[in-house]
Amino acid sequence: MMSSLKEILIVEGKRLEELLVLLDKQYKLILNKDVFNMEAITEEIQLKNKEVAEAEVQRRKFLGDTSIREYVNNSKDSELDEVYRAMQRLLNELILQKDTNELLIKQQLAFTNKLLNIMNPKKDAATYNSYGNIKR
């Protein structure tokens, strides 16, 4: 029973590694400001997310109502524990890469919006709000 959970976790880990590779590619494309390839890789990331979700559903079907952490702690299987810890590290790397990519995209969008506001300023008269700041 534990060996099949190991197999499920290994498959899920491989899919997560593939997702991390795609997120790294996306990071490089963001830095190079390659918009068209960024759009293409977004579709690949969505497909990989579906594959990861399928693996997660398979794992949840196998475990039922018990959490994976409880199952690993109760199993006393060092190999299963090692696979679980590797998957946790991989998930943390994925979260960090995803957050970095999102932050870079937001930063570039803010910069672009500021440039557009400089090039095409609003024609409204600026008024002050109750805090003394200019309200547009």
DSSP file (Angstrom, degrees, kcal/mol; ACC not computed):
  #  RESIDUE AA STRUCTURE BP1 BP2  ACC     N-H-->O    O-->H-N    N-H-->O    O-->H-N    TCO  KAPPA ALPHA  PHI   PSI    X-CA   Y-CA   Z-CA
    1    1 A M     >        0   0    0      0, 0.0     4,-1.2     0, 0.0     5,-0.1   0.000 360.0 360.0 360.0 -40.5    0.0    0.0    0.0
    2    2 A M  H  >  +     0   0    0      1,-0.2     4,-2.3     2,-0.2     5,-0.2   0.846 360.0  59.5 -70.6 -32.7    2.8    2.4    0.9
    3    3 A S  H  > S+     0   0    0      1,-0.2     4,-2.2     2,-0.2    -1,-0.2   0.882 103.8  50.5 -65.5 -35.9    4.7    1.6   -2.3
    4    4 A S  H  > S+     0   0    0      2,-0.2     4,-2.3     1,-0.2    -1,-0.2   0.866 108.9  51.7 -70.6 -33.0    1.8    2.8   -4.5
    5    5 A L  H  X S+     0   0    0     -4,-1.2     4,-2.7     2,-0.2    -2,-0.2   0.895 108.7  51.9 -65.8 -38.8    1.6    6.0   -2.5
    6    6 A K  H  X S+     0   0    0     -4,-2.3     4,-2.6     2,-0.2    -2,-0.2   0.926 109.6  49.3 -60.0 -44.0    5.4    6.5   -3.1
    7    7 A E  H  X S+     0   0    0     -4,-2.2     4,-2.4     2,-0.2    -2,-0.2   0.912 111.2  49.0 -62.3 -42.6    4.7    6.0   -6.9
    8    8 A I  H  X S+     0   0    0     -4,-2.3     4,-2.5     1,-0.2    -2,-0.2   0.924 113.1  47.2 -62.6 -44.3    1.9    8.5   -6.8
    9    9 A L  H  X S+     0   0    0     -4,-2.7     4,-2.5     2,-0.2    -2,-0.2   0.872 110.9  51.7 -66.2 -36.8    4.1   11.0   -5.0
   10   10 A I  H  X S+     0   0    0     -4,-2.6     4,-2.3     2,-0.2    -1,-0.2   0.920 111.3  47.0 -66.1 -42.8    7.0   10.4   -7.4
   11   11 A V  H  X S+     0   0    0     -4,-2.4     4,-2.1     2,-0.2    -2,-0.2   0.928 113.7  48.1 -63.3 -44.4    4.7   11.0  -10.4
   12   12 A E  H  X S+     0   0    0     -4,-2.5     4,-2.1     1,-0.2    -2,-0.2   0.890 110.5  52.6 -63.0 -38.7    3.3   14.1   -8.8
   13   13 A G  H  X S+     0   0    0     -4,-2.5     4,-2.3     2,-0.2    -1,-0.2   0.891 107.2  51.6 -63.6 -40.1    6.8   15.3   -8.0
   14   14 A K  H  X S+     0   0    0     -4,-2.3     4,-2.1     1,-0.2    -1,-0.2   0.909 110.5  48.5 -63.4 -41.4    7.9   14.8  -11.6
   15   15 A R  H  X S+     0   0    0     -4,-2.1     4,-1.9     1,-0.2    -1,-0.2   0.880 110.7  51.1 -66.5 -36.9    5.0   16.9  -12.8
   16   16 A L  H  X S+     0   0    0     -4,-2.1     4,-2.2     2,-0.2    -2,-0.2   0.883 108.3  52.1 -67.1 -37.5    5.8   19.6  -10.3
   17   17 A E  H  X S+     0   0    0     -4,-2.3     4,-2.1     2,-0.2    -2,-0.2   0.907 108.7  50.5 -63.6 -40.7    9.4   19.7  -11.5
   18   18 A E  H  X S+     0   0    0     -4,-2.1     4,-1.9     1,-0.2    -2,-0.2   0.886 109.9  50.9 -63.5 -37.8    8.2   20.1  -15.1
   19   19 A L  H  X S+     0   0    0     -4,-1.9     4,-2.3     2,-0.2    -2,-0.2   0.886 107.7  52.8 -65.5 -38.9    6.0   23.0  -13.9
   20   20 A L  H  X S+     0   0    0     -4,-2.2     4,-2.2     2,-0.2    -2,-0.2   0.888 106.8  52.6 -63.9 -38.9    9.0   24.6  -12.1
   21   21 A V  H  X S+     0   0    0     -4,-2.1     4,-2.2     2,-0.2    -1,-0.2   0.916 109.9  48.8 -61.8 -42.6   11.0   24.4  -15.4
   22   22 A L  H  X S+     0   0    0     -4,-1.9     4,-2.4     1,-0.2    -2,-0.2   0.891 110.0  51.1 -64.9 -38.8    8.1   26.2  -17.2
   23   23 A L  H  X S+     0   0    0     -4,-2.3     4,-2.1     2,-0.2    -1,-0.2   0.867 108.6  51.8 -67.2 -34.7    8.0   28.8  -14.5
   24   24 A D  H  X S+     0   0    0     -4,-2.2     4,-2.1     2,-0.2    -2,-0.2   0.905 109.5  49.8 -65.1 -40.8   11.7   29.4  -14.8
   25   25 A K  H  X S+     0   0    0     -4,-2.2     4,-2.3     1,-0.2    -2,-0.2   0.918 109.9  51.1 -61.2 -42.7   11.2   29.8  -18.6
   26   26 A Q  H  X S+     0   0    0     -4,-2.4     4,-2.4     1,-0.2    -2,-0.2   0.893 106.9  54.3 -61.8 -39.7    8.5   32.3  -17.9
   27   27 A Y  H  X S+     0   0    0     -4,-2.1     4,-2.2     1,-0.2    -1,-0.2   0.923 109.2  47.3 -59.8 -45.6   10.8   34.2  -15.6
   28   28 A K  H  X S+     0   0    0     -4,-2.1     4,-2.0     1,-0.2    -1,-0.2   0.887 111.7  50.7 -64.8 -38.4   13.5   34.5  -18.3
   29   29 A L  H  X>S+     0   0    0     -4,-2.3     5,-2.3     2,-0.2     4,-0.6   0.871 108.8  51.9 -67.3 -36.0   10.8   35.6  -20.8
   30   30 A I  H ><5S+     0   0    0     -4,-2.4     3,-0.7     2,-0.2    -2,-0.2   0.924 110.2  48.3 -64.7 -43.7    9.6   38.3  -18.3
   31   31 A L  H 3<5S+     0   0    0     -4,-2.2    -2,-0.2     1,-0.2    -1,-0.2   0.865 114.7  45.2 -65.5 -34.9   13.1   39.6  -17.9
   32   32 A N  H 3<5S-     0   0    0     -4,-2.0    -1,-0.2    -5,-0.2    -2,-0.2   0.516 107.6-129.4 -84.2  -5.0   13.6   39.7  -21.7
   33   33 A K  T <<5 +     0   0    0     -3,-0.7     2,-1.1    -4,-0.6    -3,-0.2   0.887  47.6 161.7  56.9  43.7   10.2   41.3  -22.1
   34   34 A D     >< +     0   0    0     -5,-2.3     4,-1.7     1,-0.2    -1,-0.2  -0.750  11.1 177.2 -94.7  88.3    9.2   38.7  -24.7
   35   35 A V  H  > S+     0   0    0     -2,-1.1     4,-1.9     1,-0.2    -1,-0.2   0.878  71.7  51.7 -65.8 -43.2    5.4   39.2  -24.6
   36   36 A F  H  > S+     0   0    0      1,-0.2     4,-1.6     2,-0.2    -1,-0.2   0.903 113.0  44.1 -67.1 -41.2    4.4   36.7  -27.4
   37   37 A N  H  > S+     0   0    0      2,-0.2     4,-2.5     1,-0.2    -1,-0.2   0.814 108.8  59.4 -71.9 -28.9    6.3   33.8  -26.0
   38   38 A M  H  X S+     0   0    0     -4,-1.7     4,-1.4     1,-0.2    -2,-0.2   0.902 105.4  49.0 -63.3 -39.1    5.1   34.7  -22.5
   39   39 A E  H  X S+     0   0    0     -4,-1.9     4,-1.1     1,-0.2    -2,-0.2   0.897 111.6  49.1 -66.0 -39.8    1.5   34.2  -23.8
   40   40 A A  H  X S+     0   0    0     -4,-1.6     4,-1.3     1,-0.2     3,-0.3   0.898 110.3  49.7 -66.7 -40.5    2.5   30.9  -25.3
   41   41 A I  H  X S+     0   0    0     -4,-2.5     4,-2.4     1,-0.2    -1,-0.2   0.778 100.9  65.0 -72.7 -23.5    4.1   29.6  -22.2
   42   42 A T  H  X S+     0   0    0     -4,-1.4     4,-2.1     2,-0.2    -1,-0.2   0.899 101.5  49.6 -62.9 -39.7    1.1   30.6  -20.1
   43   43 A E  H  X S+     0   0    0     -4,-1.1     4,-2.1    -3,-0.3    -1,-0.2   0.897 110.1  50.6 -65.2 -39.9   -0.9   28.0  -22.0
   44   44 A E  H  X S+     0   0    0     -4,-1.3     4,-2.4     1,-0.2    -2,-0.2   0.900 109.2  51.5 -63.5 -40.5    1.7   25.4  -21.3
   45   45 A I  H  X S+     0   0    0     -4,-2.4     4,-2.3     1,-0.2    -2,-0.2   0.899 108.3  51.7 -63.9 -40.5    1.7   26.3  -17.6
   46   46 A Q  H  X S+     0   0    0     -4,-2.1     4,-1.7     2,-0.2    -1,-0.2   0.901 110.2  48.7 -63.6 -40.6   -2.1   25.9  -17.5
   47   47 A L  H  X S+     0   0    0     -4,-2.1     4,-1.8     1,-0.2    -2,-0.2   0.909 111.6  49.1 -64.5 -41.5   -1.9   22.4  -19.1
   48   48 A K  H  X S+     0   0    0     -4,-2.4     4,-2.3     1,-0.2    -2,-0.2   0.867 106.8  56.5 -66.8 -35.3    0.8   21.4  -16.7
   49   49 A N  H  X S+     0   0    0     -4,-2.3     4,-2.4     1,-0.2    -1,-0.2   0.882 105.2  52.2 -61.7 -38.0   -1.4   22.7  -13.8
   50   50 A K  H  X S+     0   0    0     -4,-1.7     4,-2.2     2,-0.2    -1,-0.2   0.905 108.8  49.9 -64.0 -41.0   -4.1   20.3  -15.0
   51   51 A E  H  X S+     0   0    0     -4,-1.8     4,-2.0     2,-0.2    -2,-0.2   0.908 110.8  49.1 -64.1 -41.4   -1.7   17.4  -14.9
   52   52 A V  H  X S+     0   0    0     -4,-2.3     4,-2.3     1,-0.2    -2,-0.2   0.906 110.0  52.0 -63.7 -41.0   -0.6   18.3  -11.4
   53   53 A A  H  X S+     0   0    0     -4,-2.4     4,-2.3     1,-0.2    -2,-0.2   0.882 107.5  52.3 -63.6 -38.2   -4.3   18.5  -10.4
   54   54 A E  H  X S+     0   0    0     -4,-2.2     4,-2.0     2,-0.2    -1,-0.2   0.908 110.1  48.2 -63.5 -41.6   -5.0   15.1  -11.8
   55   55 A A  H  X S+     0   0    0     -4,-2.0     4,-2.1     1,-0.2    -2,-0.2   0.884 110.9  51.3 -65.8 -37.5   -2.1   13.6   -9.8
   56   56 A E  H  X S+     0   0    0     -4,-2.3     4,-2.5     2,-0.2    -2,-0.2   0.891 108.2  51.4 -67.4 -38.5   -3.3   15.3   -6.7
   57   57 A V  H  X S+     0   0    0     -4,-2.3     4,-2.3     2,-0.2    -1,-0.2   0.905 109.2  51.2 -63.0 -41.2   -6.8   13.9   -7.2
   58   58 A Q  H  X S+     0   0    0     -4,-2.0     4,-1.9     1,-0.2    -2,-0.2   0.908 110.7  48.6 -62.2 -41.9   -5.3   10.4   -7.5
   59   59 A R  H  X S+     0   0    0     -4,-2.1     4,-2.4     1,-0.2    -2,-0.2   0.911 111.3  49.6 -64.7 -42.1   -3.3   10.9   -4.3
   60   60 A R  H  X S+     0   0    0     -4,-2.5     4,-2.4     1,-0.2    -2,-0.2   0.865 108.8  52.5 -67.1 -35.4   -6.5   12.1   -2.5
   61   61 A K  H  < S+     0   0    0     -4,-2.3    -1,-0.2     2,-0.2    -2,-0.2   0.903 111.3  48.0 -63.6 -39.6   -8.5    9.2   -3.7
   62   62 A F  H  < S+     0   0    0     -4,-1.9    -2,-0.2     1,-0.2    -1,-0.2   0.915 118.3  38.7 -66.9 -43.8   -5.7    6.9   -2.4
   63   63 A L  H >< S-     0   0    0     -4,-2.4     3,-1.2     1,-0.2     2,-0.3   0.765  86.8-169.4 -82.2 -26.2   -5.5    8.6    1.0
   64   64 A G  T 3<  -     0   0    0     -4,-2.4    -1,-0.2     1,-0.2    -2,-0.1  -0.566  66.2 -15.5  73.3-130.8   -9.2    9.2    1.6
   65   65 A D  T 3  S+     0   0    0     -2,-0.3    -1,-0.2    -4,-0.1     2,-0.1   0.652 111.9  98.0 -85.3 -15.9   -9.9   11.5    4.5
   66   66 A T  S <  S-     0   0    0     -3,-1.2     2,-0.1    -6,-0.1    -3,-0.0  -0.450  76.5-118.5 -75.9 146.0   -6.5   11.2    6.2
   67   67 A S     >  -     0   0    0     -2,-0.1     4,-2.1     1,-0.1     5,-0.1  -0.475  17.6-122.4 -79.7 155.8   -4.0   14.0    5.5
   68   68 A I  H  > S+     0   0    0      1,-0.2     4,-2.7     2,-0.2     5,-0.2   0.867 111.1  56.1 -67.0 -35.7   -0.7   13.1    3.8
   69   69 A R  H  > S+     0   0    0      2,-0.2     4,-2.5     1,-0.2    -1,-0.2   0.927 109.2  45.8 -63.1 -44.9    1.3   14.4    6.8
   70   70 A E  H  > S+     0   0    0      2,-0.2     4,-2.4     1,-0.2    -1,-0.2   0.923 113.2  50.5 -62.4 -43.7   -0.5   12.1    9.2
   71   71 A Y  H  X S+     0   0    0     -4,-2.1     4,-1.3     1,-0.2    -2,-0.2   0.915 112.1  46.2 -62.1 -44.3   -0.1    9.2    6.9
   72   72 A V  H  X S+     0   0    0     -4,-2.7     4,-0.9     1,-0.2     5,-0.5   0.912 113.6  48.9 -66.7 -42.2    3.6    9.7    6.4
   73   73 A N  H  < S+     0   0    0     -4,-2.5     3,-0.3     1,-0.2    -2,-0.2   0.873 114.8  44.9 -65.7 -36.6    4.3   10.2   10.1
   74   74 A N  H  < S+     0   0    0     -4,-2.4    -1,-0.2    -5,-0.2    -2,-0.2   0.694 102.6  66.5 -79.8 -19.0    2.3    7.1   11.0
   75   75 A S  H  < S-     0   0    0     -4,-1.3    -1,-0.2    -5,-0.2    -2,-0.2   0.800  81.6-152.3 -75.9 -28.2    3.9    4.9    8.3
   76   76 A K     <  +     0   0    0     -4,-0.9     2,-0.7    -3,-0.3    -3,-0.1   0.747  46.1 141.6  60.1  24.8    7.4    5.0    9.8
   77   77 A D     >  -     0   0    0     -5,-0.5     4,-2.2     1,-0.2    -1,-0.2  -0.877  39.7-163.2 -99.7 114.4    8.8    4.5    6.2
   78   78 A S  H  > S+     0   0    0     -2,-0.7     4,-2.3     1,-0.2    -1,-0.2   0.852  89.1  53.7 -67.7 -34.2   11.9    6.6    5.8
   79   79 A E  H  > S+     0   0    0      2,-0.2     4,-2.3     1,-0.2    -1,-0.2   0.920 110.1  46.8 -66.5 -43.2   11.7    6.4    2.0
   80   80 A L  H  > S+     0   0    0      1,-0.2     4,-2.4     2,-0.2    -2,-0.2   0.897 112.0  51.5 -63.7 -40.9    8.2    7.7    1.9
   81   81 A D  H  X S+     0   0    0     -4,-2.2     4,-2.5     2,-0.2    -2,-0.2   0.894 109.4  50.3 -62.6 -40.5    9.2   10.4    4.3
   82   82 A E  H  X S+     0   0    0     -4,-2.3     4,-2.2     2,-0.2    -2,-0.2   0.910 111.1  47.8 -65.1 -43.0   12.1   11.4    2.1
   83   83 A V  H  X S+     0   0    0     -4,-2.3     4,-2.0     2,-0.2    -2,-0.2   0.907 112.4  50.3 -63.9 -41.5    9.8   11.6   -1.0
   84   84 A Y  H  X S+     0   0    0     -4,-2.4     4,-2.1     1,-0.2    -2,-0.2   0.915 110.8  48.1 -63.7 -43.9    7.3   13.7    0.9
   85   85 A R  H  X S+     0   0    0     -4,-2.5     4,-2.3     2,-0.2    -1,-0.2   0.887 110.2  52.2 -65.4 -38.4   10.0   16.1    2.1
   86   86 A A  H  X S+     0   0    0     -4,-2.2     4,-2.2     1,-0.2    -1,-0.2   0.896 109.7  49.7 -63.5 -39.2   11.4   16.4   -1.4
   87   87 A M  H  X S+     0   0    0     -4,-2.0     4,-2.4     2,-0.2    -2,-0.2   0.888 108.7  52.4 -67.4 -38.0    7.9   17.2   -2.6
   88   88 A Q  H  X S+     0   0    0     -4,-2.1     4,-2.1     2,-0.2    -2,-0.2   0.918 110.0  48.5 -62.8 -43.5    7.5   19.9    0.1
   89   89 A R  H  X S+     0   0    0     -4,-2.3     4,-2.2     1,-0.2    -2,-0.2   0.912 111.4  50.5 -62.2 -41.8   10.7   21.5   -0.9
   90   90 A L  H  X S+     0   0    0     -4,-2.2     4,-2.4     1,-0.2    -2,-0.2   0.897 108.6  51.6 -63.9 -41.0    9.7   21.5   -4.5
   91   91 A L  H  X S+     0   0    0     -4,-2.4     4,-2.4     1,-0.2    -1,-0.2   0.894 108.9  51.0 -63.1 -39.6    6.3   23.1   -3.6
   92   92 A N  H  X S+     0   0    0     -4,-2.1     4,-2.2     2,-0.2    -2,-0.2   0.896 109.8  49.8 -64.8 -39.4    8.1   25.8   -1.7
   93   93 A E  H  X S+     0   0    0     -4,-2.2     4,-2.5     2,-0.2    -2,-0.2   0.904 110.4  51.0 -63.6 -41.0   10.3   26.5   -4.8
   94   94 A L  H  X S+     0   0    0     -4,-2.4     4,-2.7     2,-0.2     5,-0.2   0.916 109.8  49.0 -62.5 -43.9    7.3   26.6   -7.0
   95   95 A I  H  X S+     0   0    0     -4,-2.4     4,-2.5     1,-0.2     5,-0.2   0.919 112.1  48.9 -62.5 -43.6    5.5   29.1   -4.7
   96   96 A L  H  X S+     0   0    0     -4,-2.2     4,-2.2     2,-0.2    -2,-0.2   0.924 113.5  45.9 -62.8 -44.9    8.6   31.3   -4.6
   97   97 A Q  H  X S+     0   0    0     -4,-2.5     4,-2.5     2,-0.2    -2,-0.2   0.904 113.0  49.9 -65.9 -41.4    9.0   31.3   -8.4
   98   98 A K  H  X S+     0   0    0     -4,-2.7     4,-2.5     1,-0.2    -2,-0.2   0.928 112.1  47.4 -63.0 -45.4    5.4   32.0   -9.0
   99   99 A D  H  X S+     0   0    0     -4,-2.5     4,-2.4    -5,-0.2    -1,-0.2   0.885 111.5  51.3 -63.8 -38.7    5.4   34.9   -6.6
  100  100 A T  H  X S+     0   0    0     -4,-2.2     4,-2.4    -5,-0.2    -2,-0.2   0.931 111.0  47.7 -63.1 -45.9    8.5   36.3   -8.2
  101  101 A N  H  X S+     0   0    0     -4,-2.5     4,-2.3     1,-0.2    -2,-0.2   0.921 112.8  48.5 -61.9 -44.6    7.0   36.1  -11.7
  102  102 A E  H  X S+     0   0    0     -4,-2.5     4,-2.6     1,-0.2    -1,-0.2   0.909 111.1  50.6 -62.6 -41.6    3.8   37.7  -10.5
  103  103 A L  H  X S+     0   0    0     -4,-2.4     4,-2.4     1,-0.2    -1,-0.2   0.910 110.3  49.0 -64.0 -42.6    5.7   40.5   -8.8
  104  104 A L  H  X S+     0   0    0     -4,-2.4     4,-2.4     2,-0.2    -1,-0.2   0.900 111.7  49.1 -63.8 -40.5    7.8   41.2  -11.9
  105  105 A I  H  X S+     0   0    0     -4,-2.3     4,-2.3     2,-0.2    -2,-0.2   0.932 112.5  47.5 -65.1 -44.8    4.7   41.3  -14.1
  106  106 A K  H  X S+     0   0    0     -4,-2.6     4,-2.4     1,-0.2    -2,-0.2   0.897 111.4  51.9 -62.5 -39.6    2.9   43.7  -11.7
  107  107 A Q  H  X S+     0   0    0     -4,-2.4     4,-2.1     1,-0.2    -1,-0.2   0.922 111.2  46.2 -63.3 -44.6    6.0   45.9  -11.5
  108  108 A Q  H  X S+     0   0    0     -4,-2.4     4,-2.4     1,-0.2    -1,-0.2   0.862 111.6  52.0 -68.2 -34.7    6.3   46.1  -15.3
  109  109 A L  H  X S+     0   0    0     -4,-2.3     4,-2.6     2,-0.2    -2,-0.2   0.902 109.1  49.8 -66.7 -40.1    2.6   46.9  -15.6
  110  110 A A  H  X S+     0   0    0     -4,-2.4     4,-2.2     2,-0.2    -2,-0.2   0.915 111.5  49.0 -63.4 -42.1    2.9   49.7  -13.1
  111  111 A F  H  X S+     0   0    0     -4,-2.1     4,-2.2     2,-0.2    -2,-0.2   0.920 111.7  48.9 -62.8 -44.0    5.8   51.1  -15.0
  112  112 A T  H  X S+     0   0    0     -4,-2.4     4,-2.4     1,-0.2    -2,-0.2   0.906 110.5  50.9 -62.8 -42.5    3.9   50.9  -18.3
  113  113 A N  H  X S+     0   0    0     -4,-2.6     4,-2.2     2,-0.2    -1,-0.2   0.891 109.4  50.5 -63.7 -39.2    0.9   52.6  -16.8
  114  114 A K  H  X S+     0   0    0     -4,-2.2     4,-2.0     2,-0.2    -1,-0.2   0.911 110.1  50.1 -65.0 -41.3    3.0   55.4  -15.4
  115  115 A L  H  X S+     0   0    0     -4,-2.2     4,-2.5     1,-0.2    -2,-0.2   0.913 110.5  49.9 -61.8 -41.9    4.6   56.0  -18.8
  116  116 A L  H  X S+     0   0    0     -4,-2.4     4,-2.8     1,-0.2    -1,-0.2   0.890 109.5  51.3 -64.5 -38.4    1.2   56.0  -20.4
  117  117 A N  H  < S+     0   0    0     -4,-2.2    -1,-0.2     2,-0.2    -2,-0.2   0.852 110.8  48.9 -66.8 -33.7    0.0   58.6  -17.9
  118  118 A I  H  < S+     0   0    0     -4,-2.0    -2,-0.2     1,-0.2    -1,-0.2   0.914 115.6  43.1 -69.9 -42.3    3.0   60.8  -18.6
  119  119 A M  H  < S+     0   0    0     -4,-2.5    -2,-0.2     1,-0.3    -1,-0.2   0.884 130.2  25.0 -71.6 -38.5    2.5   60.5  -22.4
  120  120 A N  S  < S-     0   0    0     -4,-2.8    -1,-0.3    -5,-0.2    -2,-0.1  -0.710  83.4-167.7-126.6  78.7   -1.3   61.1  -22.2
  121  121 A P        -     0   0    0      0, 0.0     2,-0.1     0, 0.0    -3,-0.1  -0.282  30.7 -99.7 -68.1 154.7   -2.1   63.0  -19.0
  122  122 A K        -     0   0    0      1,-0.1    -5,-0.0    -5,-0.1     0, 0.0  -0.470  21.2-142.8 -72.8 145.3   -5.7   63.2  -17.8
  123  123 A K        +     0   0    0     -2,-0.1    -1,-0.1    -3,-0.1     3,-0.1   0.515  64.5 112.4 -87.8  -6.0   -7.4   66.4  -18.6
  124  124 A D  S    S-     0   0    0     12,-0.1     2,-0.3     1,-0.1    -2,-0.0  -0.319  76.2-108.4 -68.0 149.7   -9.4   66.6  -15.4
  125  125 A A        -     0   0    0      1,-0.1     2,-0.3    -2,-0.0    -1,-0.1  -0.632  35.9-118.1 -77.1 134.9   -8.5   69.3  -12.9
  126  126 A A        -     0   0    0     -2,-0.3     2,-0.3    -3,-0.1    10,-0.2  -0.544  33.4-170.1 -75.7 136.1   -6.8   68.0   -9.9
  127  127 A T  E     -A  135   0A   0      8,-1.9     8,-4.8    -2,-0.3     2,-0.4  -0.876  20.4-117.9-123.2 159.4   -8.6   68.4   -6.6
  128  128 A Y  E     -A  134   0A   0     -2,-0.3     6,-0.2     6,-0.3     2,-0.1  -0.772  23.2-146.9 -97.7 140.2   -7.4   67.9   -3.0
  129  129 A N    >   -     0   0    0      4,-2.5     3,-1.6    -2,-0.4    -1,-0.0  -0.271  41.5 -82.6 -92.2-172.7   -9.1   65.3   -0.8
  130  130 A S  T 3  S+     0   0    0      1,-0.3    -1,-0.0     2,-0.1    -2,-0.0   0.696 128.5  55.4 -67.8 -18.2   -9.6   65.6    3.0
  131  131 A Y  T 3  S-     0   0    0      2,-0.1    -1,-0.3     0, 0.0     3,-0.1   0.475 117.8-108.7 -91.4  -2.9   -6.0   64.3    3.6
  132  132 A G  S <  S+     0   0    0     -3,-1.6     2,-0.2     1,-0.3    -2,-0.1   0.530  77.0 130.3  88.4   6.4   -4.4   67.0    1.5
  133  133 A N        -     0   0    0      1,-0.1    -4,-2.5     0, 0.0     2,-0.4  -0.603  67.6 -99.8 -90.9 154.7   -3.5   64.6   -1.3
  134  134 A I  E     -A  128   0A   0     -2,-0.2     2,-0.5    -6,-0.2    -6,-0.3  -0.601  35.1-153.7 -76.0 127.6   -4.3   65.3   -5.0
  135  135 A K  E      A  127   0A   0     -8,-4.8    -8,-1.9    -2,-0.4    -1,-0.0  -0.883 360.0 360.0-103.2 130.1   -7.4   63.4   -6.1
  136  136 A R              0   0    0     -2,-0.5   -12,-0.1   -10,-0.2    -1,-0.1   0.406 360.0 360.0-111.2 360.0   -7.6   62.5   -9.8
